[in-house]
């Protein structure tokens, strides 16, 4: 045990951690150095991420509201995607061989022992005959795993007919054939043929559902619904950028207003001061500067009422972000509306039901034909 830790050293471990930290710091420094902070788009990107964090923490109140139609379509789209995933999870069972006939341990052990015994003690000729029999009765080459319940019944009926027929031929004395024995062999063969055809029809239905229904439904989830998620992310990102830019412009306007109001307040305070050595007559006598002062203050108040002239570049950027936000929202609404309309989902459900109907009709036809044959045997 000591051999494994003979080369271990805390110093080496500390050096490795220090080297990793230095490499990480160098990569981060290079990444920051390559960032152009003078670029408006770069600054907006950083501020957008900061705003997203604040919105996540609930520290922001002014958030642009999306249209009610958009919010409703989001809920419908999410519900429809969840329903499609749930449906696909169930219908993928048709791709699993033997889903309607779980492994039967006693039957599987019996078939394995019979097959192994023939393989151990049988000849090559017997092996070929056995393989041809298995293929003739419609079962798979591996007798241990029937691919369906119908195939298991067909295989069992075929083996019963073979066993009963061999029992007849093994008699030493050829007696006059009994009508009941002939009828039983034909009865088992009739059942075997019926369920062999049903098994083939079921296998065709399973393949059709797997290739036509499941593949289309999976393609719908991986293509259309992913496209909807991409469009919704674009809407969210454009809204964040628009709200961030609008907040920054309001913040600039507030700072400019405060910087304009402070000089006016200082000027009014200075004019309002009265010298101590001024006589009462001078106080009563109107000052010739009062009209000018009143006009100055009135102009300042009027300037506060007028909107501040913003940077033209900021205005253009805000308008562009607003147009992008509206355009992305419209595109997402159009795509989600076409999806939740349900026409494509309806066509898939009709396809699924049609494939099931074709199979069950074949089952009914095979059952009716076999029952008619059994009635003829009885009569």
HULINHU-V957662 format. One record per pair of residues at least 12 apart in sequence whose C-alpha atoms are under 7 Angstrom apart, sorted by the first residue. I is the first residue (numbers start at 1). J is the second residue. D is the distance in whole Angstrom. If there is no record, write none. Layout:
i:I j:J d:D
i:I j:J d:D
//
This chain:
i:47 j:244 d:7
i:48 j:240 d:6
i:48 j:241 d:6
i:48 j:244 d:6
i:51 j:244 d:7
i:63 j:243 d:7
i:64 j:243 d:7
i:70 j:333 d:6
i:73 j:336 d:6
i:73 j:337 d:7
i:76 j:340 d:7
i:77 j:336 d:7
i:77 j:340 d:6
i:88 j:214 d:6
i:88 j:217 d:7
i:91 j:214 d:7
i:92 j:214 d:7
i:94 j:206 d:5
i:94 j:210 d:7
i:95 j:206 d:6
i:95 j:210 d:6
i:97 j:147 d:5
i:98 j:146 d:6
i:98 j:147 d:4
i:98 j:148 d:5
i:100 j:148 d:6
i:100 j:149 d:6
i:101 j:148 d:6
i:101 j:149 d:5
i:103 j:145 d:7
i:108 j:144 d:5
i:111 j:143 d:7
i:111 j:144 d:6
i:112 j:144 d:6
i:137 j:154 d:7
i:137 j:155 d:6
i:137 j:158 d:7
i:137 j:196 d:7
i:138 j:196 d:6
i:139 j:151 d:6
i:139 j:155 d:6
i:148 j:199 d:7
i:150 j:195 d:5
i:150 j:196 d:7
i:150 j:198 d:6
i:150 j:199 d:5
i:151 j:195 d:6
i:151 j:196 d:6
i:151 j:199 d:5
i:153 j:192 d:7
i:153 j:195 d:7
i:154 j:191 d:7
i:154 j:192 d:4
i:154 j:193 d:7
i:154 j:195 d:5
i:154 j:196 d:5
i:155 j:192 d:7
i:157 j:188 d:5
i:157 j:189 d:7
i:157 j:191 d:6
i:157 j:192 d:5
i:158 j:188 d:6
i:158 j:189 d:6
i:158 j:192 d:5
i:160 j:188 d:7
i:161 j:185 d:5
i:161 j:188 d:5
i:161 j:189 d:6
i:164 j:185 d:7
i:165 j:185 d:7
i:183 j:377 d:6
i:187 j:374 d:7
i:190 j:370 d:6
i:191 j:370 d:7
i:194 j:366 d:6
i:194 j:367 d:7
i:194 j:370 d:6
i:198 j:363 d:6
i:201 j:359 d:6
i:202 j:359 d:6
i:205 j:355 d:6
i:205 j:359 d:6
i:209 j:352 d:7
i:213 j:348 d:6
i:213 j:352 d:6
i:228 j:332 d:7
i:228 j:335 d:7
i:228 j:336 d:7
i:231 j:328 d:7
i:231 j:332 d:5
i:232 j:332 d:6
i:234 j:328 d:7
i:235 j:325 d:6
i:235 j:328 d:5
i:235 j:329 d:6
i:238 j:321 d:7
i:238 j:324 d:7
i:238 j:325 d:5
i:239 j:325 d:6
i:241 j:321 d:7
i:242 j:318 d:7
i:242 j:321 d:5
i:242 j:322 d:6
i:245 j:318 d:6
i:246 j:318 d:7
i:253 j:308 d:7
//
